Amino acid sequence: MKDVSFEVPERQIRGFIGPNGAGKTTLFALITGAIKPSAGKVRLRADDVTGKKSFALVRSGIVRTHQVVRPFRAMTVLENVQVAVHFGRKHIRRTAHAREAAYEVLKQVGLAASAYKLATALSLGDQKRLEVARALATQPDILLFDEVCGGLTVTETQAMLDLFRRIRENGTTIMYVEHDVKAVMAVCDRITVLNFGEKLAEGTPHEIQHHPAVIEAYLGHARLGRNPRA
């Protein structure tokens, strides 16, 4: 990536779109310490968190989800979230307290009724919700969602976007990479467009939809309603 600079205000939902290979996943990897940048800084408020390991970032308040869900297969839904509570920012050790906190998160994401099912028994849509729940259970300030809506139906996608809004209303900032451009346009306050590892444009959904360089490089002559791939 080259000279990509931006700020995300608290309680904003910031979207990131761009063609395949634009650098979206690399950007998340740089922020979350999987890749160490050769130049530049990642800052959380006044703190330099550049290159910190994932466990240290969790304690700082930065957590990401992944494109491919990987729940603990031999554990129940509740146990999956309980693990995240134990290793979250409060580092809750007592099992009863962690279980209670985990169940509250499951209620927040709409999975309380499935708490005692094995995680592998969930549908793809509910496994995506479980991925969100595990991230939320760490009590983050910033959540990085990487293609959470991939593979979901239109109804499931809408429900997930509604969940994003509730998470934001509860005080958590969201950074969101997604292939579904309509979903990004519907939920994000501002959008950053990447192309060949550089920032091409930034603005509101309306501004991005009508930005000549974005249309030329990414959206092409297709209508946004056709869900061009990111």
C-alpha positions in Angstrom: 0.0 0.0 0.0 1.2 3.5 -0.7 0.3 6.8 1.2 -3.1 5.6 2.4 -4.1 8.0 5.1 -7.5 8.5 6.8 -9.2 9.1 10.1 -12.3 7.4 11.4 -14.3 9.4 13.9 -15.8 7.6 16.9 -19.2 6.0 16.3 -18.9 6.1 12.6 -19.4 3.2 10.2 -16.6 3.6 7.6 -16.8 1.5 4.5 -13.9 0.4 2.3 -14.5 -0.7 -1.3 -12.4 -1.2 -4.4 -11.6 -3.8 -7.1 -10.1 -7.1 -6.3 -6.5 -6.6 -5.4 -7.1 -3.0 -4.3 -5.6 -3.5 -0.9 -8.7 -3.8 1.4 -7.7 -7.0 3.2 -4.0 -5.8 3.3 -5.2 -2.6 5.0 -7.0 -4.6 7.7 -3.9 -6.8 8.1 -1.8 -3.7 8.6 -4.2 -2.2 11.2 -4.5 -5.4 13.1 -0.8 -6.3 13.2 -0.7 -9.2 10.8 1.5 -7.2 8.6 4.0 -4.6 9.8 4.1 -1.4 7.7 7.4 -0.3 6.2 6.3 3.3 6.9 3.5 5.2 8.6 1.6 4.7 11.8 -1.6 3.2 13.0 -3.1 5.3 15.9 -6.0 4.7 18.2 -6.7 8.1 19.6 -3.3 9.3 20.8 -1.8 5.8 21.1 0.6 4.3 18.5 -0.6 0.7 18.0 1.5 0.1 14.8 2.5 -3.6 14.5 1.0 -4.7 17.9 0.1 -8.4 18.2 -3.6 -9.3 18.0 -3.9 -10.1 21.7 -2.4 -6.6 22.6 -4.8 -4.9 20.1 -7.8 -6.7 21.7 -6.7 -5.2 25.0 -6.4 -1.8 23.3 -9.9 -2.1 21.9 -9.3 -3.2 18.2 -10.9 -6.4 17.0 -11.5 -7.9 13.6 -13.6 -10.6 12.1 -12.5 -12.8 9.2 -14.1 -13.6 5.8 -14.2 -17.4 6.6 -15.9 -18.2 9.9 -13.9 -20.5 12.2 -15.9 -21.3 15.3 -14.6 -23.8 17.9 -16.4 -26.7 16.3 -16.6 -28.9 19.4 -18.1 -26.1 21.5 -21.6 -24.7 21.9 -22.5 -21.2 20.7 -22.4 -19.9 24.2 -19.0 -21.5 24.9 -17.6 -19.9 21.7 -18.5 -16.5 23.0 -17.5 -17.2 26.5 -13.9 -17.8 25.3 -13.9 -14.3 23.9 -15.2 -12.9 27.1 -12.3 -14.6 29.0 -9.7 -13.1 26.7 -11.4 -9.7 26.2 -10.5 -6.4 27.7 -11.9 -7.1 31.1 -10.2 -10.5 31.2 -13.1 -12.0 33.2 -11.8 -15.2 34.9 -14.8 -16.5 36.8 -16.7 -18.9 34.7 -20.2 -17.9 35.9 -19.5 -14.2 35.2 -18.1 -15.0 31.8 -21.0 -17.2 30.9 -23.5 -14.4 31.9 -21.6 -11.8 29.8 -21.5 -14.2 26.8 -25.3 -14.8 27.0 -25.9 -11.0 27.0 -23.9 -10.7 23.8 -25.9 -13.5 22.2 -29.1 -11.7 23.1 -27.7 -8.6 21.4 -27.0 -10.4 18.1 -30.1 -12.5 18.2 -28.6 -15.9 18.9 -29.8 -16.5 22.5 -32.1 -19.2 21.4 -29.2 -21.1 19.9 -26.9 -20.7 22.9 -26.6 -24.4 23.7 -26.4 -25.7 20.1 -23.0 -26.7 18.7 -21.6 -23.9 16.7 -21.4 -26.2 13.6 -25.2 -26.7 13.8 -25.8 -23.1 12.9 -26.7 -21.9 9.4 -24.1 -19.8 7.6 -26.0 -16.6 8.5 -26.0 -17.5 12.2 -22.4 -18.5 12.1 -21.6 -15.0 10.7 -23.6 -13.6 13.7 -21.6 -15.8 16.0 -18.4 -14.3 14.5 -19.7 -10.9 15.3 -20.7 -12.0 18.8 -17.2 -13.3 19.5 -15.8 -10.0 18.4 -18.3 -8.0 20.5 -17.6 -10.1 23.6 -14.1 -8.6 23.8 -15.7 -5.2 24.3 -14.0 -3.3 21.5 -13.9 0.4 20.7 -13.3 -0.4 17.0 -14.7 -3.4 15.1 -13.2 -4.3 11.7 -15.7 -6.4 9.7 -14.3 -8.2 6.8 -17.0 -9.3 4.3 -19.4 -10.3 7.1 -22.3 -10.3 4.6 -20.6 -12.6 2.1 -22.9 -15.5 1.2 -25.9 -14.2 3.0 -29.4 -13.8 1.5 -30.9 -10.4 1.0 -33.0 -10.7 4.2 -29.9 -11.9 6.2 -27.9 -9.0 4.9 -30.5 -6.5 5.9 -30.6 -8.0 9.4 -26.8 -7.8 9.7 -26.8 -4.2 8.6 -29.4 -3.4 11.3 -27.1 -5.1 13.8 -24.3 -2.9 12.6 -26.4 0.2 13.3 -27.3 -1.1 16.8 -23.6 -1.7 17.5 -22.8 1.8 16.4 -25.6 3.2 18.5 -24.1 1.4 21.5 -20.8 3.3 21.0 -18.6 1.1 18.9 -16.9 2.4 15.8 -17.0 0.1 12.7 -14.7 -0.3 9.7 -16.4 -2.4 7.1 -15.0 -4.2 3.9 -17.6 -5.8 1.8 -18.1 -7.1 -1.8 -21.8 -6.1 -1.7 -21.6 -2.4 -2.7 -25.3 -1.9 -2.1 -24.8 -3.0 1.5 -21.9 -0.6 2.0 -23.8 2.3 0.5 -26.8 1.5 2.7 -25.1 1.4 6.1 -21.9 3.5 6.0 -21.5 7.2 7.0 -18.5 7.6 4.8 -16.6 5.4 2.3 -13.0 5.1 1.3 -12.2 3.7 -2.1 -8.9 1.9 -2.7 -7.3 1.1 -6.0 -4.0 -0.6 -6.6 -3.0 0.0 -3.0 -3.8 3.7 -3.0 -6.6 5.8 -1.8 -8.7 6.8 -4.9 -11.5 8.7 -3.2 -13.3 9.3 0.1 -16.7 10.7 0.8 -20.4 10.1 1.6 -22.2 7.3 -0.2 -23.8 9.8 -2.5 -20.5 11.5 -3.3 -18.8 8.1 -4.0 -21.6 6.9 -6.3 -21.1 10.0 -8.4 -17.3 10.3 -8.3 -15.9 10.2 -11.8 -12.7 8.5 -10.9 -14.5 5.8 -8.9 -16.9 5.1 -11.7 -14.0 4.9 -14.2 -11.8 2.6 -12.0 -14.4 0.5 -10.2 -18.1 0.9 -10.7 -17.7 1.1 -14.5 -20.9 1.6 -16.4 -22.9 -0.8 -14.2 -25.6 0.3 -11.9 -24.9 0.0 -8.2 -28.0 -2.1 -7.9 -26.2 -4.9 -9.8 -23.9 -5.5 -6.8 -20.5 -5.2 -8.6 -17.8 -7.2 -6.8 -15.4 -5.5 -4.5 
